[in-house]
Amino acid sequence: MTNKKTPITGNQDKFKRQTKLLNIIETSKESYYDQESLALELNRAGFGSVNQAVVSRDMKELGIVKDKDGYRLSEPSSRSLARKELAEQLQRRKENIYPSISTFLIKIKHGYAQNIATLLKEVYSDEILGTICNDDSILVMTKEELKENLLRRLEKLSQPESE
């Protein structure tokens, strides 16, 4: 499977162009009924040689639809842009998604949770997917099938050694 990655600068230019396109559609006093007119507006705004095909792709990605009054957003623009940005970020940076995890909470003396969470992840890196902590609590996330064994081992580890 080939994973095509666009350079970040290309994505930033595209993001700026799409933001401008949304701005044109949302704030323009006139209605636009064809993609060529929108391409012309983008060109006037300094986005190089944008053509109808580019506008068409951008509109599809942004959820822009045409009705009797011209082009409009099918959903709020901030949500559309956020969804687009989320997709790009996940495609570039996602390592894994765990459909089912199990969590448990460990209460710690105030001020020690961050240090203990770091040690937990180091010692049990194959079993602990992640931790979230504050000053006195650690939320541990693990795979469901590993939870009971991990809990037993942590409980045993936390007991004072008998002499």
PyMOL CGO cylinders between C-alpha atoms (Angstrom):
from pymol import cmd
from pymol.cgo import CYLINDER

trace = [
    CYLINDER, 0.00, 0.00, 0.00, 1.52, 3.32, -1.05, 0.3, 1, 1, 1, 1, 1, 1,
    CYLINDER, 1.52, 3.32, -1.05, 1.05, 6.21, 1.31, 0.3, 1, 1, 1, 1, 1, 1,
    CYLINDER, 1.05, 6.21, 1.31, 1.25, 9.49, -0.62, 0.3, 1, 1, 1, 1, 1, 1,
    CYLINDER, 1.25, 9.49, -0.62, 2.30, 12.34, 1.62, 0.3, 1, 1, 1, 1, 1, 1,
    CYLINDER, 2.30, 12.34, 1.62, 2.00, 15.91, 0.46, 0.3, 1, 1, 1, 1, 1, 1,
    CYLINDER, 2.00, 15.91, 0.46, 4.69, 18.26, 1.74, 0.3, 1, 1, 1, 1, 1, 1,
    CYLINDER, 4.69, 18.26, 1.74, 3.52, 20.30, 4.69, 0.3, 1, 1, 1, 1, 1, 1,
    CYLINDER, 3.52, 20.30, 4.69, 3.94, 23.56, 2.75, 0.3, 1, 1, 1, 1, 1, 1,
    CYLINDER, 3.94, 23.56, 2.75, 1.54, 22.25, 0.08, 0.3, 1, 1, 1, 1, 1, 1,
    CYLINDER, 1.54, 22.25, 0.08, -0.99, 21.37, 2.74, 0.3, 1, 1, 1, 1, 1, 1,
    CYLINDER, -0.99, 21.37, 2.74, -0.62, 24.81, 4.32, 0.3, 1, 1, 1, 1, 1, 1,
    CYLINDER, -0.62, 24.81, 4.32, -1.22, 26.52, 0.97, 0.3, 1, 1, 1, 1, 1, 1,
    CYLINDER, -1.22, 26.52, 0.97, -4.23, 24.31, 0.36, 0.3, 1, 1, 1, 1, 1, 1,
    CYLINDER, -4.23, 24.31, 0.36, -5.54, 25.03, 3.85, 0.3, 1, 1, 1, 1, 1, 1,
    CYLINDER, -5.54, 25.03, 3.85, -5.19, 28.80, 3.28, 0.3, 1, 1, 1, 1, 1, 1,
    CYLINDER, -5.19, 28.80, 3.28, -6.88, 28.55, -0.13, 0.3, 1, 1, 1, 1, 1, 1,
    CYLINDER, -6.88, 28.55, -0.13, -9.75, 26.51, 1.30, 0.3, 1, 1, 1, 1, 1, 1,
    CYLINDER, -9.75, 26.51, 1.30, -10.11, 28.94, 4.21, 0.3, 1, 1, 1, 1, 1, 1,
    CYLINDER, -10.11, 28.94, 4.21, -10.35, 31.80, 1.70, 0.3, 1, 1, 1, 1, 1, 1,
    CYLINDER, -10.35, 31.80, 1.70, -12.90, 29.86, -0.36, 0.3, 1, 1, 1, 1, 1, 1,
    CYLINDER, -12.90, 29.86, -0.36, -15.04, 29.37, 2.75, 0.3, 1, 1, 1, 1, 1, 1,
    CYLINDER, -15.04, 29.37, 2.75, -14.68, 33.04, 3.57, 0.3, 1, 1, 1, 1, 1, 1,
    CYLINDER, -14.68, 33.04, 3.57, -15.78, 34.05, 0.07, 0.3, 1, 1, 1, 1, 1, 1,
    CYLINDER, -15.78, 34.05, 0.07, -18.87, 31.84, 0.24, 0.3, 1, 1, 1, 1, 1, 1,
    CYLINDER, -18.87, 31.84, 0.24, -19.81, 32.84, 3.79, 0.3, 1, 1, 1, 1, 1, 1,
    CYLINDER, -19.81, 32.84, 3.79, -19.26, 36.59, 3.58, 0.3, 1, 1, 1, 1, 1, 1,
    CYLINDER, -19.26, 36.59, 3.58, -19.77, 37.62, -0.04, 0.3, 1, 1, 1, 1, 1, 1,
    CYLINDER, -19.77, 37.62, -0.04, -22.68, 39.93, -0.76, 0.3, 1, 1, 1, 1, 1, 1,
    CYLINDER, -22.68, 39.93, -0.76, -23.14, 38.27, -4.12, 0.3, 1, 1, 1, 1, 1, 1,
    CYLINDER, -23.14, 38.27, -4.12, -24.07, 34.67, -4.77, 0.3, 1, 1, 1, 1, 1, 1,
    CYLINDER, -24.07, 34.67, -4.77, -21.82, 32.43, -6.80, 0.3, 1, 1, 1, 1, 1, 1,
    CYLINDER, -21.82, 32.43, -6.80, -23.43, 29.97, -9.19, 0.3, 1, 1, 1, 1, 1, 1,
    CYLINDER, -23.43, 29.97, -9.19, -20.39, 28.55, -10.97, 0.3, 1, 1, 1, 1, 1, 1,
    CYLINDER, -20.39, 28.55, -10.97, -16.99, 27.28, -9.92, 0.3, 1, 1, 1, 1, 1, 1,
    CYLINDER, -16.99, 27.28, -9.92, -15.14, 29.36, -12.54, 0.3, 1, 1, 1, 1, 1, 1,
    CYLINDER, -15.14, 29.36, -12.54, -16.25, 32.56, -10.78, 0.3, 1, 1, 1, 1, 1, 1,
    CYLINDER, -16.25, 32.56, -10.78, -14.95, 31.22, -7.48, 0.3, 1, 1, 1, 1, 1, 1,
    CYLINDER, -14.95, 31.22, -7.48, -11.65, 30.26, -9.13, 0.3, 1, 1, 1, 1, 1, 1,
    CYLINDER, -11.65, 30.26, -9.13, -11.36, 33.81, -10.45, 0.3, 1, 1, 1, 1, 1, 1,
    CYLINDER, -11.36, 33.81, -10.45, -11.95, 35.23, -6.95, 0.3, 1, 1, 1, 1, 1, 1,
    CYLINDER, -11.95, 35.23, -6.95, -9.25, 32.96, -5.52, 0.3, 1, 1, 1, 1, 1, 1,
    CYLINDER, -9.25, 32.96, -5.52, -6.84, 34.07, -8.26, 0.3, 1, 1, 1, 1, 1, 1,
    CYLINDER, -6.84, 34.07, -8.26, -7.61, 37.74, -7.46, 0.3, 1, 1, 1, 1, 1, 1,
    CYLINDER, -7.61, 37.74, -7.46, -6.90, 36.97, -3.80, 0.3, 1, 1, 1, 1, 1, 1,
    CYLINDER, -6.90, 36.97, -3.80, -3.38, 35.85, -4.72, 0.3, 1, 1, 1, 1, 1, 1,
    CYLINDER, -3.38, 35.85, -4.72, -3.69, 32.08, -4.85, 0.3, 1, 1, 1, 1, 1, 1,
    CYLINDER, -3.69, 32.08, -4.85, -1.89, 31.64, -8.15, 0.3, 1, 1, 1, 1, 1, 1,
    CYLINDER, -1.89, 31.64, -8.15, -3.56, 29.89, -11.04, 0.3, 1, 1, 1, 1, 1, 1,
    CYLINDER, -3.56, 29.89, -11.04, -6.52, 28.17, -9.40, 0.3, 1, 1, 1, 1, 1, 1,
    CYLINDER, -6.52, 28.17, -9.40, -8.81, 26.52, -11.93, 0.3, 1, 1, 1, 1, 1, 1,
    CYLINDER, -8.81, 26.52, -11.93, -12.31, 25.05, -11.82, 0.3, 1, 1, 1, 1, 1, 1,
    CYLINDER, -12.31, 25.05, -11.82, -11.04, 21.52, -11.08, 0.3, 1, 1, 1, 1, 1, 1,
    CYLINDER, -11.04, 21.52, -11.08, -9.17, 22.71, -7.98, 0.3, 1, 1, 1, 1, 1, 1,
    CYLINDER, -9.17, 22.71, -7.98, -12.24, 24.60, -6.78, 0.3, 1, 1, 1, 1, 1, 1,
    CYLINDER, -12.24, 24.60, -6.78, -14.38, 21.51, -7.37, 0.3, 1, 1, 1, 1, 1, 1,
    CYLINDER, -14.38, 21.51, -7.37, -12.06, 19.31, -5.27, 0.3, 1, 1, 1, 1, 1, 1,
    CYLINDER, -12.06, 19.31, -5.27, -11.86, 21.91, -2.52, 0.3, 1, 1, 1, 1, 1, 1,
    CYLINDER, -11.86, 21.91, -2.52, -15.64, 22.26, -2.45, 0.3, 1, 1, 1, 1, 1, 1,
    CYLINDER, -15.64, 22.26, -2.45, -16.10, 18.51, -2.17, 0.3, 1, 1, 1, 1, 1, 1,
    CYLINDER, -16.10, 18.51, -2.17, -13.59, 18.28, 0.70, 0.3, 1, 1, 1, 1, 1, 1,
    CYLINDER, -13.59, 18.28, 0.70, -15.17, 21.23, 2.52, 0.3, 1, 1, 1, 1, 1, 1,
    CYLINDER, -15.17, 21.23, 2.52, -18.76, 20.08, 2.13, 0.3, 1, 1, 1, 1, 1, 1,
    CYLINDER, -18.76, 20.08, 2.13, -19.84, 23.02, -0.02, 0.3, 1, 1, 1, 1, 1, 1,
    CYLINDER, -19.84, 23.02, -0.02, -23.06, 22.39, -1.93, 0.3, 1, 1, 1, 1, 1, 1,
    CYLINDER, -23.06, 22.39, -1.93, -25.05, 24.28, -4.55, 0.3, 1, 1, 1, 1, 1, 1,
    CYLINDER, -25.05, 24.28, -4.55, -28.70, 25.14, -4.22, 0.3, 1, 1, 1, 1, 1, 1,
    CYLINDER, -28.70, 25.14, -4.22, -31.08, 27.65, -5.87, 0.3, 1, 1, 1, 1, 1, 1,
    CYLINDER, -31.08, 27.65, -5.87, -29.34, 30.53, -4.05, 0.3, 1, 1, 1, 1, 1, 1,
    CYLINDER, -29.34, 30.53, -4.05, -25.82, 29.52, -5.11, 0.3, 1, 1, 1, 1, 1, 1,
    CYLINDER, -25.82, 29.52, -5.11, -23.10, 27.78, -3.16, 0.3, 1, 1, 1, 1, 1, 1,
    CYLINDER, -23.10, 27.78, -3.16, -23.37, 27.30, 0.59, 0.3, 1, 1, 1, 1, 1, 1,
    CYLINDER, -23.37, 27.30, 0.59, -21.86, 25.19, 3.34, 0.3, 1, 1, 1, 1, 1, 1,
    CYLINDER, -21.86, 25.19, 3.34, -23.60, 21.95, 4.12, 0.3, 1, 1, 1, 1, 1, 1,
    CYLINDER, -23.60, 21.95, 4.12, -22.34, 22.27, 7.71, 0.3, 1, 1, 1, 1, 1, 1,
    CYLINDER, -22.34, 22.27, 7.71, -20.67, 24.99, 9.78, 0.3, 1, 1, 1, 1, 1, 1,
    CYLINDER, -20.67, 24.99, 9.78, -17.30, 25.95, 8.31, 0.3, 1, 1, 1, 1, 1, 1,
    CYLINDER, -17.30, 25.95, 8.31, -15.31, 25.58, 11.52, 0.3, 1, 1, 1, 1, 1, 1,
    CYLINDER, -15.31, 25.58, 11.52, -16.52, 22.01, 11.86, 0.3, 1, 1, 1, 1, 1, 1,
    CYLINDER, -16.52, 22.01, 11.86, -15.73, 21.27, 8.22, 0.3, 1, 1, 1, 1, 1, 1,
    CYLINDER, -15.73, 21.27, 8.22, -12.23, 22.72, 8.50, 0.3, 1, 1, 1, 1, 1, 1,
    CYLINDER, -12.23, 22.72, 8.50, -11.63, 20.94, 11.79, 0.3, 1, 1, 1, 1, 1, 1,
    CYLINDER, -11.63, 20.94, 11.79, -12.71, 17.61, 10.27, 0.3, 1, 1, 1, 1, 1, 1,
    CYLINDER, -12.71, 17.61, 10.27, -10.37, 18.16, 7.32, 0.3, 1, 1, 1, 1, 1, 1,
    CYLINDER, -10.37, 18.16, 7.32, -7.45, 19.10, 9.58, 0.3, 1, 1, 1, 1, 1, 1,
    CYLINDER, -7.45, 19.10, 9.58, -8.15, 16.11, 11.85, 0.3, 1, 1, 1, 1, 1, 1,
    CYLINDER, -8.15, 16.11, 11.85, -8.07, 13.75, 8.88, 0.3, 1, 1, 1, 1, 1, 1,
    CYLINDER, -8.07, 13.75, 8.88, -4.75, 15.17, 7.70, 0.3, 1, 1, 1, 1, 1, 1,
    CYLINDER, -4.75, 15.17, 7.70, -3.21, 14.99, 11.18, 0.3, 1, 1, 1, 1, 1, 1,
    CYLINDER, -3.21, 14.99, 11.18, -4.37, 11.41, 11.76, 0.3, 1, 1, 1, 1, 1, 1,
    CYLINDER, -4.37, 11.41, 11.76, -3.11, 10.30, 8.36, 0.3, 1, 1, 1, 1, 1, 1,
    CYLINDER, -3.11, 10.30, 8.36, 0.34, 11.71, 9.12, 0.3, 1, 1, 1, 1, 1, 1,
    CYLINDER, 0.34, 11.71, 9.12, 0.68, 10.94, 12.83, 0.3, 1, 1, 1, 1, 1, 1,
    CYLINDER, 0.68, 10.94, 12.83, -1.64, 8.13, 14.00, 0.3, 1, 1, 1, 1, 1, 1,
    CYLINDER, -1.64, 8.13, 14.00, 0.20, 5.10, 15.28, 0.3, 1, 1, 1, 1, 1, 1,
    CYLINDER, 0.20, 5.10, 15.28, -2.74, 2.92, 16.28, 0.3, 1, 1, 1, 1, 1, 1,
    CYLINDER, -2.74, 2.92, 16.28, -6.35, 3.00, 17.43, 0.3, 1, 1, 1, 1, 1, 1,
    CYLINDER, -6.35, 3.00, 17.43, -7.41, 0.62, 20.17, 0.3, 1, 1, 1, 1, 1, 1,
    CYLINDER, -7.41, 0.62, 20.17, -11.12, -0.14, 19.81, 0.3, 1, 1, 1, 1, 1, 1,
    CYLINDER, -11.12, -0.14, 19.81, -11.44, -1.59, 23.28, 0.3, 1, 1, 1, 1, 1, 1,
    CYLINDER, -11.44, -1.59, 23.28, -9.35, -0.57, 26.23, 0.3, 1, 1, 1, 1, 1, 1,
    CYLINDER, -9.35, -0.57, 26.23, -9.67, -1.04, 29.91, 0.3, 1, 1, 1, 1, 1, 1,
    CYLINDER, -9.67, -1.04, 29.91, -8.80, 1.54, 32.51, 0.3, 1, 1, 1, 1, 1, 1,
    CYLINDER, -8.80, 1.54, 32.51, -8.11, 1.60, 36.20, 0.3, 1, 1, 1, 1, 1, 1,
    CYLINDER, -8.11, 1.60, 36.20, -7.17, 4.32, 38.64, 0.3, 1, 1, 1, 1, 1, 1,
    CYLINDER, -7.17, 4.32, 38.64, -4.28, 4.32, 41.08, 0.3, 1, 1, 1, 1, 1, 1,
    CYLINDER, -4.28, 4.32, 41.08, -4.45, 6.84, 43.92, 0.3, 1, 1, 1, 1, 1, 1,
    CYLINDER, -4.45, 6.84, 43.92, -0.99, 8.12, 44.93, 0.3, 1, 1, 1, 1, 1, 1,
    CYLINDER, -0.99, 8.12, 44.93, 0.30, 10.36, 47.72, 0.3, 1, 1, 1, 1, 1, 1,
    CYLINDER, 0.30, 10.36, 47.72, 0.07, 13.98, 46.62, 0.3, 1, 1, 1, 1, 1, 1,
    CYLINDER, 0.07, 13.98, 46.62, 2.88, 15.08, 44.30, 0.3, 1, 1, 1, 1, 1, 1,
    CYLINDER, 2.88, 15.08, 44.30, 4.19, 11.66, 43.21, 0.3, 1, 1, 1, 1, 1, 1,
    CYLINDER, 4.19, 11.66, 43.21, 1.83, 10.60, 40.43, 0.3, 1, 1, 1, 1, 1, 1,
    CYLINDER, 1.83, 10.60, 40.43, 3.82, 11.92, 37.44, 0.3, 1, 1, 1, 1, 1, 1,
    CYLINDER, 3.82, 11.92, 37.44, 7.01, 10.15, 38.55, 0.3, 1, 1, 1, 1, 1, 1,
    CYLINDER, 7.01, 10.15, 38.55, 5.21, 6.88, 39.24, 0.3, 1, 1, 1, 1, 1, 1,
    CYLINDER, 5.21, 6.88, 39.24, 3.32, 7.05, 35.93, 0.3, 1, 1, 1, 1, 1, 1,
    CYLINDER, 3.32, 7.05, 35.93, 6.62, 7.44, 34.09, 0.3, 1, 1, 1, 1, 1, 1,
    CYLINDER, 6.62, 7.44, 34.09, 8.02, 4.39, 35.90, 0.3, 1, 1, 1, 1, 1, 1,
    CYLINDER, 8.02, 4.39, 35.90, 4.87, 2.38, 35.18, 0.3, 1, 1, 1, 1, 1, 1,
    CYLINDER, 4.87, 2.38, 35.18, 5.17, 3.08, 31.46, 0.3, 1, 1, 1, 1, 1, 1,
    CYLINDER, 5.17, 3.08, 31.46, 8.85, 2.15, 31.49, 0.3, 1, 1, 1, 1, 1, 1,
    CYLINDER, 8.85, 2.15, 31.49, 8.43, -1.11, 33.42, 0.3, 1, 1, 1, 1, 1, 1,
    CYLINDER, 8.43, -1.11, 33.42, 5.19, -2.21, 31.76, 0.3, 1, 1, 1, 1, 1, 1,
    CYLINDER, 5.19, -2.21, 31.76, 5.60, -0.64, 28.31, 0.3, 1, 1, 1, 1, 1, 1,
    CYLINDER, 5.60, -0.64, 28.31, 4.23, -3.75, 26.56, 0.3, 1, 1, 1, 1, 1, 1,
    CYLINDER, 4.23, -3.75, 26.56, 1.04, -3.70, 28.60, 0.3, 1, 1, 1, 1, 1, 1,
    CYLINDER, 1.04, -3.70, 28.60, 0.27, -0.06, 29.33, 0.3, 1, 1, 1, 1, 1, 1,
    CYLINDER, 0.27, -0.06, 29.33, -1.07, 1.88, 26.35, 0.3, 1, 1, 1, 1, 1, 1,
    CYLINDER, -1.07, 1.88, 26.35, -1.01, 5.20, 28.16, 0.3, 1, 1, 1, 1, 1, 1,
    CYLINDER, -1.01, 5.20, 28.16, -1.50, 7.06, 31.39, 0.3, 1, 1, 1, 1, 1, 1,
    CYLINDER, -1.50, 7.06, 31.39, -3.13, 10.31, 32.43, 0.3, 1, 1, 1, 1, 1, 1,
    CYLINDER, -3.13, 10.31, 32.43, -2.24, 11.74, 35.77, 0.3, 1, 1, 1, 1, 1, 1,
    CYLINDER, -2.24, 11.74, 35.77, -2.54, 14.72, 38.04, 0.3, 1, 1, 1, 1, 1, 1,
    CYLINDER, -2.54, 14.72, 38.04, -0.84, 15.27, 41.42, 0.3, 1, 1, 1, 1, 1, 1,
    CYLINDER, -0.84, 15.27, 41.42, -2.41, 12.32, 43.22, 0.3, 1, 1, 1, 1, 1, 1,
    CYLINDER, -2.41, 12.32, 43.22, -4.01, 9.99, 40.64, 0.3, 1, 1, 1, 1, 1, 1,
    CYLINDER, -4.01, 9.99, 40.64, -2.96, 7.90, 37.68, 0.3, 1, 1, 1, 1, 1, 1,
    CYLINDER, -2.96, 7.90, 37.68, -5.47, 6.68, 35.12, 0.3, 1, 1, 1, 1, 1, 1,
    CYLINDER, -5.47, 6.68, 35.12, -3.92, 3.64, 33.44, 0.3, 1, 1, 1, 1, 1, 1,
    CYLINDER, -3.92, 3.64, 33.44, -5.11, 2.41, 30.05, 0.3, 1, 1, 1, 1, 1, 1,
    CYLINDER, -5.11, 2.41, 30.05, -4.41, -1.14, 28.93, 0.3, 1, 1, 1, 1, 1, 1,
    CYLINDER, -4.41, -1.14, 28.93, -5.88, -3.77, 26.65, 0.3, 1, 1, 1, 1, 1, 1,
    CYLINDER, -5.88, -3.77, 26.65, -8.83, -5.57, 28.22, 0.3, 1, 1, 1, 1, 1, 1,
    CYLINDER, -8.83, -5.57, 28.22, -7.14, -8.97, 28.07, 0.3, 1, 1, 1, 1, 1, 1,
    CYLINDER, -7.14, -8.97, 28.07, -4.09, -7.67, 29.99, 0.3, 1, 1, 1, 1, 1, 1,
    CYLINDER, -4.09, -7.67, 29.99, -5.89, -5.81, 32.75, 0.3, 1, 1, 1, 1, 1, 1,
    CYLINDER, -5.89, -5.81, 32.75, -6.36, -8.51, 35.38, 0.3, 1, 1, 1, 1, 1, 1,
    CYLINDER, -6.36, -8.51, 35.38, -2.79, -9.82, 35.18, 0.3, 1, 1, 1, 1, 1, 1,
    CYLINDER, -2.79, -9.82, 35.18, -1.39, -6.29, 35.29, 0.3, 1, 1, 1, 1, 1, 1,
    CYLINDER, -1.39, -6.29, 35.29, -3.55, -5.40, 38.29, 0.3, 1, 1, 1, 1, 1, 1,
    CYLINDER, -3.55, -5.40, 38.29, -2.36, -8.52, 40.17, 0.3, 1, 1, 1, 1, 1, 1,
    CYLINDER, -2.36, -8.52, 40.17, 1.26, -7.72, 39.44, 0.3, 1, 1, 1, 1, 1, 1,
    CYLINDER, 1.26, -7.72, 39.44, 0.89, -4.10, 40.51, 0.3, 1, 1, 1, 1, 1, 1,
    CYLINDER, 0.89, -4.10, 40.51, -0.92, -5.10, 43.68, 0.3, 1, 1, 1, 1, 1, 1,
    CYLINDER, -0.92, -5.10, 43.68, 1.83, -7.60, 44.54, 0.3, 1, 1, 1, 1, 1, 1,
    CYLINDER, 1.83, -7.60, 44.54, 4.52, -5.04, 43.71, 0.3, 1, 1, 1, 1, 1, 1,
    CYLINDER, 4.52, -5.04, 43.71, 2.91, -2.44, 45.96, 0.3, 1, 1, 1, 1, 1, 1,
    CYLINDER, 2.91, -2.44, 45.96, 2.88, -4.71, 49.02, 0.3, 1, 1, 1, 1, 1, 1,
    CYLINDER, 2.88, -4.71, 49.02, 5.76, -4.30, 51.49, 0.3, 1, 1, 1, 1, 1, 1,
    CYLINDER, 5.76, -4.30, 51.49, 8.25, -7.14, 51.23, 0.3, 1, 1, 1, 1, 1, 1,
    CYLINDER, 8.25, -7.14, 51.23, 8.07, -9.57, 54.15, 0.3, 1, 1, 1, 1, 1, 1,
    CYLINDER, 8.07, -9.57, 54.15, 11.33, -10.29, 55.91, 0.3, 1, 1, 1, 1, 1, 1,
]
cmd.load_cgo(trace, "trace")
